Amino acid sequence: MVNSQQPERVAVITGAAGALGSHFARRLAADGYHIAIADVVQAEQTAAAVQAQGRQAYTEAVDLADADAVRRFAANVLEHFGRCDLIVNNAAHMPLVPWSELTLDEFRRFEAVNVEAPLLLAQALTPGMVERGWGRIVQIASSTIGTPMPGFAAYVTTKMAGIGLTRALAAEFGDLGITVNAVCPGLTRTPSSEKHLPAALFEAVRQSQLIKRTEEPQDLCGIVSFLASRDADFITGQTFYVDGGINF
């Protein structure tokens, strides 16, 4: 182990170099978690923000579509921290791909990042949770599973599969002290979403919400913090929509 003192709790967050994951890392660090991050780039700024709060941070550049890389990352987290208590599956492959242009290889990348990586992390990191009798898995899904739109076939399909995985793992771990829940954000303004999605879509979604403003990353931190806490000990297998009322 790298660290001489074993931390009390450790959270693994995928896709935390920026956007939603970075906000989750900061909030969970404030809640007392040490943070391990897997993203396509080194999450140096997020790690620095975590350390500024007096918590430890570990970051690794990982292609989450590469199963071996995901397994290596999980092993490195356990070597570095000695444990994992919370997995936040936040990373997502989400480019807008017209149905007529969707290839099988592209679909499989959606599947690998959005479904297979969370499965592999659970397999690698939950044995310690089972041994200690406490753990958390939070799957970041999407409100598009309830309101699909053209161009989102692969994204919606794999995000719905993530909900299925959430419910299946909740059944596996129900009596073992590990809760597994999903959060469905609405269309949230992040650098990635603004890059891949048209401005007209943001306006259309805003108008369809009961709360008439675009969702921001900080709108989602509270539910993740709650589900990661002991206050949520009796909540599992559930899907929480945090979308400004679009699914009302």
C-alpha positions as CSV (number, residue, x, y, z in Angstrom):
1,M,0.0,0.0,0.0
2,V,1.2,3.5,-0.8
3,N,-0.5,5.2,2.2
4,S,0.8,4.4,5.7
5,Q,-2.7,5.1,7.2
6,Q,-5.8,3.4,5.8
7,P,-8.5,6.0,5.1
8,E,-11.9,5.6,6.7
9,R,-13.8,5.6,3.4
10,V,-12.9,5.7,-0.2
11,A,-15.1,6.6,-3.2
12,V,-14.3,5.6,-6.8
13,I,-15.8,8.0,-9.3
14,T,-15.6,7.5,-13.1
15,G,-15.5,10.4,-15.4
16,A,-14.4,12.9,-12.7
17,A,-11.9,15.0,-14.6
18,G,-14.6,17.6,-15.2
19,A,-18.3,18.3,-15.4
20,L,-20.5,16.2,-13.2
21,G,-17.9,13.9,-11.8
22,S,-15.7,16.7,-10.6
23,H,-18.6,18.2,-8.7
24,F,-19.4,14.8,-7.2
25,A,-15.7,14.4,-6.1
26,R,-15.7,17.8,-4.4
27,R,-19.0,17.1,-2.6
28,L,-18.0,13.6,-1.5
29,A,-14.6,14.9,-0.3
30,A,-16.5,17.4,1.8
31,D,-18.5,14.5,3.2
32,G,-15.3,12.8,4.3
33,Y,-14.5,10.4,1.4
34,H,-11.1,10.0,-0.1
35,I,-11.4,10.0,-3.9
36,A,-10.1,7.7,-6.7
37,I,-10.8,8.9,-10.2
38,A,-10.9,7.1,-13.6
39,D,-11.2,9.2,-16.7
40,V,-9.8,9.3,-20.2
41,V,-7.3,12.0,-18.9
42,Q,-5.6,12.6,-15.6
43,A,-8.0,14.4,-13.3
44,E,-5.3,16.7,-11.9
45,Q,-7.6,19.7,-11.2
46,T,-10.2,17.6,-9.5
47,A,-7.5,15.8,-7.4
48,A,-6.1,19.1,-6.3
49,A,-9.6,20.3,-5.2
50,V,-10.0,17.1,-3.2
51,Q,-6.7,17.5,-1.6
52,A,-7.4,21.1,-0.8
53,Q,-10.2,19.8,1.4
54,G,-7.8,17.6,3.4
55,R,-8.7,14.4,1.6
56,Q,-6.5,12.0,-0.4
57,A,-6.9,11.7,-4.2
58,Y,-5.8,9.1,-6.7
59,T,-6.3,9.7,-10.4
60,E,-5.6,7.5,-13.4
61,A,-6.1,7.8,-17.1
62,V,-8.4,4.9,-18.1
63,D,-10.2,3.9,-21.3
64,L,-13.4,2.6,-19.7
65,A,-14.2,0.7,-22.9
66,D,-11.1,-1.5,-22.2
67,A,-12.0,-4.2,-19.8
68,D,-8.4,-5.0,-18.8
69,A,-7.7,-1.3,-18.1
70,V,-10.8,-1.1,-15.9
71,R,-9.6,-4.2,-13.9
72,R,-6.1,-2.7,-13.6
73,F,-7.6,0.6,-12.3
74,A,-9.6,-1.2,-9.7
75,A,-6.6,-3.2,-8.6
76,N,-4.5,0.0,-8.4
77,V,-7.2,1.6,-6.2
78,L,-7.1,-1.3,-3.8
79,E,-3.3,-1.2,-3.7
80,H,-3.3,2.6,-3.1
81,F,-6.1,2.9,-0.5
82,G,-6.6,-0.7,0.6
83,R,-10.4,-0.4,0.2
84,C,-13.4,1.0,-1.7
85,D,-16.7,1.9,0.0
86,L,-18.5,3.7,-2.8
87,I,-18.6,3.5,-6.5
88,V,-20.1,6.3,-8.5
89,N,-20.5,5.2,-12.1
90,N,-20.7,8.6,-13.7
91,A,-18.7,8.3,-16.9
92,A,-20.7,8.0,-20.1
93,H,-20.2,7.6,-23.8
94,M,-22.8,10.0,-25.1
95,P,-22.3,11.4,-28.6
96,L,-25.4,12.0,-30.6
97,V,-25.4,9.4,-33.4
98,P,-28.2,9.3,-36.0
99,W,-29.9,5.8,-36.2
100,S,-28.9,5.4,-39.8
101,E,-25.3,6.0,-39.0
102,L,-25.0,3.8,-35.9
103,T,-22.5,1.0,-36.5
104,L,-22.3,-2.1,-34.3
105,D,-18.8,-1.2,-33.3
106,E,-20.0,2.2,-32.1
107,F,-22.9,0.7,-30.3
108,R,-20.5,-1.7,-28.5
109,R,-18.4,1.3,-27.3
110,F,-21.6,2.7,-25.7
111,E,-22.2,-0.6,-24.1
112,A,-18.6,-1.0,-22.9
113,V,-18.5,2.4,-21.2
114,N,-22.0,2.7,-19.9
115,V,-22.7,-0.9,-18.8
116,E,-19.7,-3.2,-18.8
117,A,-17.3,-0.9,-16.9
118,P,-19.8,-0.5,-14.0
119,L,-20.2,-4.3,-13.9
120,L,-16.4,-4.9,-13.9
121,L,-15.9,-2.3,-11.1
122,A,-18.6,-3.9,-9.0
123,Q,-17.0,-7.3,-9.5
124,A,-13.6,-6.0,-8.5
125,L,-14.5,-3.6,-5.6
126,T,-17.5,-5.1,-3.8
127,P,-15.8,-8.1,-2.1
128,G,-14.3,-5.7,0.5
129,M,-17.7,-4.0,1.0
130,V,-19.2,-7.4,1.6
131,E,-16.5,-8.3,4.1
132,R,-17.1,-5.0,6.0
133,G,-20.9,-5.3,5.7
134,W,-21.3,-1.8,4.2
135,G,-21.0,-0.2,0.8
136,R,-22.7,1.9,-1.8
137,I,-23.0,1.9,-5.6
138,V,-24.6,4.9,-7.4
139,Q,-25.3,4.6,-11.1
140,I,-25.7,7.9,-13.0
141,A,-28.3,7.1,-15.6
142,S,-30.3,9.5,-17.7
143,S,-33.8,10.9,-17.9
144,T,-33.7,10.1,-21.6
145,I,-34.7,6.6,-20.7
146,G,-38.2,8.0,-20.0
147,T,-38.2,10.6,-22.8
148,P,-36.1,9.2,-25.7
149,M,-35.3,11.4,-28.6
150,P,-33.9,10.8,-32.1
151,G,-30.2,10.2,-32.2
152,F,-30.1,8.6,-28.8
153,A,-30.7,5.0,-29.6
154,A,-27.4,3.6,-28.3
155,Y,-27.3,6.0,-25.4
156,V,-30.8,5.4,-24.2
157,T,-30.5,1.6,-24.7
158,T,-27.3,1.3,-22.6
159,K,-28.5,3.8,-19.9
160,M,-31.6,1.6,-19.5
161,A,-29.3,-1.4,-19.2
162,G,-27.6,0.5,-16.4
163,I,-30.9,0.7,-14.6
164,G,-31.3,-3.1,-15.1
165,L,-27.8,-3.6,-13.7
166,T,-28.7,-1.4,-10.7
167,R,-31.7,-3.4,-9.8
168,A,-30.0,-6.8,-10.4
169,L,-27.0,-5.8,-8.1
170,A,-29.4,-4.5,-5.5
171,A,-30.9,-8.0,-5.4
172,E,-27.5,-9.6,-5.1
173,F,-26.3,-7.3,-2.3
174,G,-29.6,-6.6,-0.4
175,D,-28.7,-8.7,2.7
176,L,-25.0,-7.8,2.6
177,G,-25.1,-4.1,3.7
178,I,-24.6,-2.7,0.2
179,T,-27.1,-0.5,-1.5
180,V,-27.3,0.1,-5.2
181,N,-29.3,3.0,-6.6
182,A,-29.5,5.0,-9.8
183,V,-29.9,8.7,-10.5
184,C,-31.4,10.0,-13.7
185,P,-30.3,13.6,-14.4
186,G,-32.1,15.8,-16.9
187,L,-30.1,17.5,-19.7
188,T,-27.3,19.0,-17.7
189,R,-25.1,21.8,-18.9
190,T,-21.5,20.5,-19.0
191,P,-18.7,21.1,-21.4
192,S,-19.3,17.6,-22.9
193,S,-23.1,18.1,-23.4
194,E,-22.6,21.5,-24.9
195,K,-20.0,20.1,-27.3
196,H,-22.1,17.2,-28.5
197,L,-25.7,18.5,-28.3
198,P,-27.3,21.4,-30.2
199,A,-28.3,24.6,-28.3
200,A,-31.9,24.2,-29.6
201,L,-32.1,20.9,-27.6
202,F,-31.2,22.7,-24.3
203,E,-34.0,25.2,-25.0
204,A,-36.6,22.6,-25.9
205,V,-35.8,20.6,-22.7
206,R,-35.9,23.7,-20.5
207,Q,-39.3,24.5,-21.8
208,S,-40.6,21.0,-21.1
209,Q,-39.5,21.1,-17.5
210,L,-41.6,22.2,-14.6
211,I,-38.6,24.2,-13.3
212,K,-37.8,26.5,-16.2
213,R,-34.0,26.6,-16.1
214,T,-31.2,24.4,-17.5
215,E,-29.9,21.9,-15.0
216,E,-26.4,22.5,-13.6
217,P,-24.0,19.9,-12.1
218,Q,-24.5,21.2,-8.6
219,D,-28.2,20.3,-8.8
220,L,-27.2,16.6,-8.7
221,C,-24.6,16.7,-5.8
222,G,-27.2,16.5,-3.0
223,I,-28.8,13.2,-4.2
224,V,-25.4,11.5,-4.7
225,S,-24.3,12.7,-1.3
226,F,-27.5,11.4,0.3
227,L,-27.3,8.0,-1.4
228,A,-23.7,7.7,-0.3
229,S,-24.6,8.4,3.4
230,R,-25.9,6.3,6.2
231,D,-29.1,8.2,6.0
232,A,-29.8,6.0,2.9
233,D,-29.2,2.7,4.6
234,F,-32.7,1.4,3.8
235,I,-32.9,2.6,0.2
236,T,-31.8,0.2,-2.6
237,G,-32.8,-0.8,-6.1
238,Q,-34.4,2.6,-6.7
239,T,-34.2,5.1,-9.6
240,F,-34.3,8.8,-8.7
241,Y,-35.2,11.4,-11.3
242,V,-33.5,14.8,-10.8
243,D,-34.6,16.6,-14.0
244,G,-36.6,19.6,-13.0
245,G,-39.9,17.8,-13.5
246,I,-39.6,16.8,-17.1
247,N,-41.0,13.3,-16.2
248,F,-43.9,14.7,-14.1
